[in-house]
Amino acid sequence: MFNQKIVASLGKSSMIRAMFEAGARLKAQYGEENVFDFSLGNPEIEPPVQVQESIKKYVNSNTPGLHYYMNNAGFQDVRAKVAEYLQKKSGVPLTHDNILMVCGAAAGMNVALKALLNPGEEVIVLSPFFVEYLSYIDNADGKPVIVKTEKDTFQIDVEAVKSSITPRTKGIILNSPNNPTGVVYSRESLERLRDAIEEKEKEFGTSIFIFSDEPYVSIVYDGIELPNVLSIFKNCIVINSFSKSHALPGERIGYVAVSSRIDDVDTLMAVMITLNRTLGFVNAPALFQRVVADNLDVAVDTAFYQEKRDILYNHITSVGFECVKPSGAFYLFMKSPIEDDVAFCEAAQKYNLLIVPGSGFGCPGYVRIAYCYDTNMIRRSLPAFTKLAREFGL
């Protein structure tokens, strides 16, 4: 009766959501203040004041047509502002014709993948990864090829990627700063990856596209360099949202930027604009297109997250857990002291700790801890992490 492919997938529901549901049960049992829920990357921060003022301005505006339909690519003047902003960052020539406003990064990724993939073509996904990438590739009738990053650093294993490229490889998804590790891919690794891609394109006579998923580009710590991917790769498509940078996750607003250096870029943009409509997104929200266009240079205060990172990272490593210190985003990817990361997360629940198995991100043996929550809650959780460490003999 129903779509059997989707029905079959219901038994493999997201581990993140499963932890969220477990958290609701624990909170009902022990009280919300006694449960330490690090499961979802749902920031507990309000949008910057400038963003809030823009929202008020447009809500109270009597400008005719503010809420009408527009071109399926989005308002031309908004796209022009995004293009100008990205051109300054990357040095790559861009105009409004290279920008598509979308209903968040998920919509943008689905549109981009659907525009480029023919059935059975391959997309390389670096592990660990945001699990929904696999569904997005499947939606476009593509085939994911999972390649592990370097074991101790989670940096790109360029040789492993290179050996995984075949004549059917259509693209590679990059996510830096990364969810779930918080790692920022180095310029050296990205440039080596570019060289490897160019070598394989010549060998196979193909074009390989970079899908750069960038929701965390505004959240980087310790003065580390965040290389501009658009400037490094010729066939680059940047997908971004304002969910994290502007604390607007519920508004579903973002953009896709398509490099002007891509061959036949006008046809690609036309396909993507058509898909924005036919996949059901139609237009990005009109009001929030205006809001974000006013605030492209605005972002949440990185110090808000860095303080939380330092409190939690310093404590868990002091009690014996192993973790690569994140350079961006708001996640810790901690090594499980036992091979079974699911069992370890279940053990953590005895101390009212909600953390997510790394298996859900294609990387067993680790757990993800989202630290985008109230600092007082993080401080209250520290004794629970200490007890968890002691249970496993650390």
C-alpha positions as CSV (number, residue, x, y, z in Angstrom):
1,M,0.0,0.0,0.0
2,F,2.7,2.5,1.0
3,N,6.2,3.2,-0.3
4,Q,8.0,0.1,0.8
5,K,11.4,1.6,0.6
6,I,10.5,4.2,3.1
7,V,8.6,1.8,5.3
8,A,11.7,-0.5,5.4
9,S,13.8,2.5,6.5
10,L,11.6,3.3,9.5
11,G,13.3,0.6,11.5
12,K,16.6,2.5,11.0
13,S,15.3,5.7,12.6
14,S,17.9,8.3,13.5
15,M,19.9,7.6,16.6
16,I,19.9,11.3,17.3
17,R,16.1,11.3,17.5
18,A,16.1,8.1,19.5
19,M,18.3,9.9,22.1
20,F,16.0,12.9,22.0
21,E,13.0,10.6,22.9
22,A,15.0,8.9,25.6
23,G,15.8,12.4,27.0
24,A,12.1,13.2,27.2
25,R,11.4,10.1,29.2
26,L,14.3,10.8,31.6
27,K,13.2,14.4,32.1
28,A,9.7,13.3,32.9
29,Q,11.1,10.8,35.5
30,Y,13.9,12.9,37.1
31,G,13.1,16.5,36.3
32,E,14.5,18.5,33.4
33,E,17.2,20.2,35.6
34,N,18.6,16.7,36.4
35,V,19.0,15.5,32.8
36,F,21.9,16.4,30.7
37,D,20.8,16.3,27.1
38,F,23.6,16.7,24.5
39,S,21.8,14.9,21.7
40,L,20.6,17.5,19.3
41,G,22.4,20.4,17.6
42,N,19.6,22.8,18.4
43,P,21.3,26.0,19.6
44,E,20.0,27.7,22.8
45,I,20.9,31.2,21.6
46,E,18.7,33.9,20.2
47,P,19.4,35.6,16.9
48,P,21.8,38.6,17.0
49,V,20.1,41.9,17.8
50,Q,20.5,43.2,14.3
51,V,18.7,40.1,12.9
52,Q,15.9,40.6,15.4
53,E,15.5,44.2,14.4
54,S,15.4,43.3,10.7
55,I,12.6,40.8,11.5
56,K,10.6,43.5,13.3
57,K,11.2,46.0,10.4
58,Y,9.8,43.7,7.8
59,V,6.9,42.3,9.9
60,N,5.8,45.9,10.5
61,S,6.4,47.0,7.0
62,N,3.6,48.2,4.7
63,T,5.6,47.6,1.6
64,P,3.3,46.2,-1.1
65,G,4.2,42.8,-2.4
66,L,6.6,41.9,0.5
67,H,4.9,38.5,0.8
68,Y,4.3,37.7,-2.8
69,Y,5.7,34.9,-4.9
70,M,8.9,35.8,-6.6
71,N,11.3,34.2,-9.2
72,N,11.9,30.6,-8.1
73,A,15.6,31.4,-7.6
74,G,14.6,34.1,-5.0
75,F,14.6,37.9,-5.1
76,Q,17.2,39.2,-7.5
77,D,18.5,41.9,-5.3
78,V,18.9,39.5,-2.4
79,R,20.8,37.1,-4.6
80,A,23.0,39.9,-5.8
81,K,23.9,40.8,-2.2
82,V,24.8,37.2,-1.5
83,A,26.9,37.0,-4.7
84,E,28.8,40.1,-3.8
85,Y,29.4,38.9,-0.3
86,L,30.8,35.5,-1.5
87,Q,32.8,37.1,-4.3
88,K,34.6,39.2,-1.7
89,K,35.3,36.1,0.4
90,S,36.5,33.9,-2.4
91,G,37.7,36.1,-5.3
92,V,35.6,34.0,-7.6
93,P,33.4,36.2,-9.9
94,L,29.7,35.8,-9.0
95,T,26.4,37.5,-9.9
96,H,22.8,36.9,-8.9
97,D,22.7,34.4,-11.6
98,N,25.0,32.1,-9.6
99,I,22.8,32.1,-6.5
100,L,19.7,30.2,-5.6
101,M,17.8,31.0,-2.4
102,V,16.5,27.8,-0.7
103,C,14.6,26.5,2.3
104,G,17.7,25.7,4.3
105,A,20.7,23.7,3.6
106,A,18.8,20.4,3.4
107,A,16.7,21.7,0.5
108,G,19.8,23.1,-1.1
109,M,21.7,19.8,-0.9
110,N,18.7,17.9,-2.3
111,V,18.4,20.4,-5.2
112,A,22.1,20.3,-6.0
113,L,22.4,16.5,-5.9
114,K,19.3,16.0,-8.0
115,A,20.5,18.5,-10.6
116,L,23.8,16.7,-11.1
117,L,23.2,13.0,-10.5
118,N,22.1,10.5,-13.0
119,P,20.9,7.1,-11.7
120,G,23.7,5.1,-10.2
121,E,26.3,7.8,-10.2
122,E,28.5,8.0,-7.1
123,V,29.0,10.6,-4.4
124,I,31.9,10.3,-2.0
125,V,31.0,11.0,1.6
126,L,33.7,11.4,4.2
127,S,33.2,9.5,7.4
128,P,32.2,10.6,10.0
129,F,29.4,12.5,8.3
130,F,25.9,14.0,8.8
131,V,23.8,11.0,8.4
132,E,21.1,12.6,6.2
133,Y,23.6,12.9,3.3
134,L,22.9,9.2,2.5
135,S,19.2,9.9,2.2
136,Y,19.8,13.0,0.0
137,I,22.0,10.9,-2.3
138,D,19.3,8.2,-2.4
139,N,16.7,10.8,-3.2
140,A,18.7,11.7,-6.3
141,D,19.1,8.0,-7.3
142,G,22.8,8.2,-6.6
143,K,25.1,5.8,-4.8
144,P,27.1,6.9,-1.7
145,V,30.7,5.8,-1.4
146,I,31.9,6.2,2.2
147,V,35.6,7.0,2.7
148,K,37.1,7.2,6.2
149,T,39.0,10.3,7.2
150,E,42.4,10.0,9.0
151,K,42.0,8.0,12.2
152,D,43.6,10.3,14.7
153,T,42.8,13.8,13.3
154,F,39.6,13.3,11.1
155,Q,41.4,15.3,8.4
156,I,40.8,14.2,4.8
157,D,42.6,11.0,3.8
158,V,43.4,12.3,0.3
159,E,44.9,9.0,-0.9
160,A,41.8,7.0,0.3
161,V,39.5,9.5,-1.6
162,K,41.7,9.3,-4.7
163,S,41.6,5.5,-4.8
164,S,37.8,5.6,-4.4
165,I,37.2,7.8,-7.4
166,T,35.8,5.8,-10.4
167,P,34.5,6.8,-13.8
168,R,31.0,7.0,-12.1
169,T,32.1,9.5,-9.4
170,K,30.1,12.6,-9.8
171,G,30.9,14.5,-6.6
172,I,32.3,14.7,-3.1
173,I,30.5,16.2,-0.1
174,L,32.7,18.3,2.1
175,N,31.5,19.6,5.5
176,S,33.9,21.9,7.3
177,P,33.7,22.8,10.1
178,N,32.5,19.3,10.4
179,N,29.4,17.8,12.1
180,P,30.0,15.6,14.2
181,T,33.8,16.2,14.8
182,G,34.1,20.0,14.8
183,V,37.3,19.5,12.7
184,V,38.2,22.2,10.1
185,Y,39.8,20.7,7.0
186,S,43.2,22.1,6.4
187,R,44.2,24.1,3.4
188,E,46.9,21.6,2.6
189,S,44.5,18.7,2.6
190,L,42.0,20.6,0.4
191,E,44.6,21.6,-2.1
192,R,45.9,18.0,-2.3
193,L,42.3,16.8,-2.8
194,R,41.9,19.4,-5.6
195,D,45.0,18.1,-7.3
196,A,43.8,14.5,-6.9
197,I,40.4,15.3,-8.4
198,E,42.0,17.1,-11.4
199,E,44.2,14.1,-12.0
200,K,41.2,11.7,-12.0
201,E,39.1,14.0,-14.2
202,K,41.9,13.9,-16.8
203,E,42.2,10.1,-16.5
204,F,38.5,9.4,-16.8
205,G,37.4,12.4,-19.0
206,T,34.8,13.3,-16.4
207,S,33.9,16.3,-14.2
208,I,33.8,15.8,-10.4
209,F,31.9,18.3,-8.3
210,I,32.4,19.5,-4.8
211,F,29.3,19.9,-2.7
212,S,30.4,22.1,0.2
213,D,28.0,22.0,3.1
214,E,28.8,25.1,5.1
215,P,26.3,25.8,7.9
216,Y,29.1,26.2,10.5
217,V,31.5,28.5,8.7
218,S,30.8,31.4,11.1
219,I,31.7,29.2,14.1
220,V,35.5,28.8,14.2
221,Y,37.8,29.0,17.2
222,D,41.3,29.9,18.2
223,G,42.0,32.0,15.1
224,I,42.3,28.9,12.9
225,E,42.2,29.4,9.2
226,L,39.0,28.3,7.5
227,P,40.0,27.9,3.8
228,N,37.5,29.1,1.2
229,V,36.4,26.1,-0.7
230,L,34.9,28.1,-3.5
231,S,38.3,29.6,-4.3
232,I,40.1,26.2,-4.2
233,F,37.9,24.0,-6.4
234,K,36.8,24.8,-10.0
235,N,33.6,22.7,-9.9
236,C,32.3,23.9,-6.6
237,I,28.8,24.2,-5.3
238,V,28.4,25.9,-1.9
239,I,25.3,25.0,0.2
240,N,24.7,27.1,3.2
241,S,22.0,28.1,5.7
242,F,21.6,30.7,8.3
243,S,20.4,28.2,10.9
244,K,23.7,28.2,12.9
245,S,25.4,31.5,11.9
246,H,22.2,33.6,12.7
247,A,20.5,31.2,15.1
248,L,17.5,30.8,12.8
249,P,17.1,27.0,12.4
250,G,13.3,27.1,12.5
251,E,13.1,29.6,9.6
252,R,14.6,27.3,7.0
253,I,16.5,29.9,5.0
254,G,19.7,29.4,3.0
255,Y,21.3,29.6,-0.4
256,V,23.2,27.6,-3.0
257,A,26.1,29.3,-4.7
258,V,27.3,27.8,-8.0
259,S,30.8,28.7,-9.1
260,S,31.0,30.7,-12.3
261,R,34.0,28.5,-13.3
262,I,31.7,25.5,-13.9
263,D,31.3,24.6,-17.5
264,D,27.8,25.3,-18.8
265,V,26.9,26.9,-15.5
266,D,23.8,28.6,-16.9
267,T,22.2,25.2,-17.8
268,L,23.1,23.9,-14.3
269,M,21.4,26.9,-12.7
270,A,18.3,26.5,-14.9
271,V,18.0,22.9,-13.8
272,M,18.4,23.8,-10.1
273,I,15.8,26.5,-10.3
274,T,13.4,24.1,-11.9
275,L,14.1,21.6,-9.2
276,N,13.5,24.1,-6.5
277,R,10.0,24.3,-7.7
278,T,9.3,20.7,-8.7
279,L,10.8,19.2,-5.5
280,G,8.2,21.2,-3.6
281,F,10.3,23.9,-2.0
282,V,9.1,26.5,-4.7
283,N,10.5,29.6,-3.0
284,A,12.6,30.4,0.0
285,P,10.6,32.4,2.6
286,A,10.2,35.9,1.3
287,L,10.5,37.7,4.6
288,F,13.6,35.9,5.6
289,Q,15.3,36.4,2.3
290,R,15.1,40.1,3.1
291,V,16.3,39.6,6.7
292,V,19.4,37.6,5.9
293,A,20.3,39.9,3.0
294,D,20.5,42.8,5.5
295,N,22.7,40.8,7.8
296,L,25.3,38.9,5.7
297,D,28.1,40.3,7.8
298,V,26.4,39.4,11.1
299,A,26.8,36.2,13.1
300,V,26.3,34.8,16.5
301,D,29.1,35.4,19.0
302,T,31.6,32.6,18.7
303,A,32.7,33.1,22.3
304,F,29.3,31.9,23.3
305,Y,30.2,28.4,22.0
306,Q,33.9,28.5,22.7
307,E,33.3,28.9,26.5
308,K,31.1,25.8,26.4
309,R,33.6,23.8,24.3
310,D,36.4,24.6,26.7
311,I,34.5,23.7,29.9
312,L,33.4,20.4,28.5
313,Y,36.5,19.4,26.5
314,N,38.8,20.3,29.4
315,H,36.8,18.2,31.8
316,I,36.2,15.1,29.8
317,T,39.9,14.9,28.8
318,S,40.9,15.5,32.4
319,V,38.9,12.4,33.6
320,G,40.4,10.2,30.9
321,F,38.3,10.4,27.8
322,E,39.9,10.9,24.4
323,C,38.7,13.6,22.0
324,V,40.1,15.7,19.1
325,K,39.7,19.3,20.2
326,P,37.2,20.9,17.8
327,S,38.2,23.9,15.8
328,G,34.7,24.8,14.8
329,A,30.9,24.0,15.0
330,F,29.6,23.0,18.4
331,Y,30.2,19.3,18.8
332,L,32.7,17.0,20.6
333,F,33.4,13.7,19.0
334,M,34.6,11.6,21.9
335,K,36.2,8.2,21.6
336,S,34.1,5.5,23.4
337,P,36.2,3.5,25.9
338,I,34.5,0.4,24.6
339,E,34.1,-0.8,21.0
340,D,30.2,-0.8,21.3
341,D,29.4,2.9,21.2
342,V,25.7,2.2,21.4
343,A,26.1,0.2,24.6
344,F,28.3,3.1,25.9
345,C,25.6,5.6,25.2
346,E,23.1,3.4,27.0
347,A,25.5,3.2,30.0
348,A,25.6,7.1,30.0
349,Q,21.9,7.2,30.5
350,K,22.3,5.8,34.0
351,Y,23.8,9.2,34.8
352,N,21.1,11.0,32.9
353,L,23.6,11.8,30.1
354,L,22.2,11.9,26.6
355,I,24.9,11.5,23.9
356,V,24.7,10.0,20.4
357,P,26.5,6.9,19.1
358,G,29.1,7.6,16.4
359,S,27.6,4.7,14.5
360,G,24.8,7.1,13.5
361,F,27.5,9.2,11.7
362,G,29.2,6.3,10.0
363,C,32.0,6.1,12.6
364,P,31.5,3.4,15.3
365,G,33.5,3.6,18.5
366,Y,32.8,7.3,19.0
367,V,30.0,9.4,20.5
368,R,28.8,12.9,19.6
369,I,28.2,15.5,22.3
370,A,26.4,18.7,21.2
371,Y,27.4,21.5,23.5
372,C,25.2,24.3,22.1
373,Y,23.3,24.3,25.4
374,D,23.0,26.3,28.6
375,T,26.4,26.8,30.3
376,N,24.9,26.0,33.7
377,M,23.6,22.7,32.4
378,I,27.0,21.9,31.0
379,R,28.6,22.6,34.4
380,R,26.0,20.5,36.2
381,S,26.8,17.6,33.9
382,L,30.5,17.4,34.7
383,P,30.1,15.1,37.8
384,A,28.1,12.7,35.6
385,F,30.9,12.5,33.0
386,T,33.3,11.8,35.9
387,K,31.1,8.9,37.2
388,L,30.8,7.6,33.6
389,A,34.6,7.6,33.2
390,R,35.1,5.8,36.5
391,E,32.6,3.1,35.5
392,F,34.8,2.3,32.6
393,G,38.1,2.4,34.6
394,L,39.5,5.7,33.2
